[in-house]
Amino acid sequence: MNPERLQMKGMLAENKKRFRILDTEASGLVILIRSLLNPYDEIKNLDMEKVSASVARLKEISKELKALIEKISKLESELE
């Protein structure tokens, strides 16, 4: 098999693995943010520092996931 093709398959596998890891982290962050923003708790008791940090991380992950989706699509189309 062509070494370049093998390299692309390896890159595709790495990108898919990274996507799964980030997707799992994002799901956990959504659950964490929901629990931190408990609507039944008083506003003064909310830990806004944790909320802000979690939302910032979720935003970073979202950008990276979008970039990974593009990379994965491109690699898959090149391997067809």
N, C-alpha and C positions, 0 to 999 in steps of 0.2 A: 504494500500500500504506500502511497505517496507520503513522505515525511511531513510535508506541509499540511496535508489533510489530517494526519494524526495530531499535529500540533493544534490545529483548529478545533478538533474534537476535544482535546485536553482543555483548551481555553473555554469551550462551551460548557464542559463539565464543571470547571472551576466557577464560572459565572453563575451557573444554576445552583451550585452549592452555596455560594455567597448570597444569592437571592433568597434561598430558603432560610438561611440564618437570619438575614435582615427582616424577612417577613415575620418570622417567629418573634424577634425582638420587638417589632412594631406592634404586633398583637398584644404582647405583654405590656407595652407602654400604654396602649389604649385602655386596657383593663386598669392599670395603675392610675391613669389620669381620671378615669371615671370614679374610682374609689376615693381619690384625693378631692374630687369635686362633689362630695356627698351633698345632695340637695337638702337633706334633712338636718344638716349641721349648720351652725351659725357661721356667718361669713368671717367673723373674727377668728374662728378656730381653724380655718383653711390654711394649709401650708403652701402658700403661693410660691415660695422659692422652689419647692419640689415640683409643683405644677409647671412652673415656667421652665425649669430645666428639662422636665420630661417632654414638654411640648417642643422645645428647641431640638432635642434629640430626635423626636418623631419627625420633625421637619427635615432634618439632615437625612434620615433614613429614607424618607419619601423621595427626596431628590436622587439619592443613590439608587433606589429601586427603579425609578423611571429610566435612569441611564443604563442600568443592567438590562432592563426589558429591551431597550434599543439594541444593545450589544448582542443579546441572545438572539433576537430576531435576525439581525444581520448575519451572525454566524450560522444560524440554521438555514437561512436562504442560500448562503455560499456553499453549504455542505450538500444541498439538494442536487 
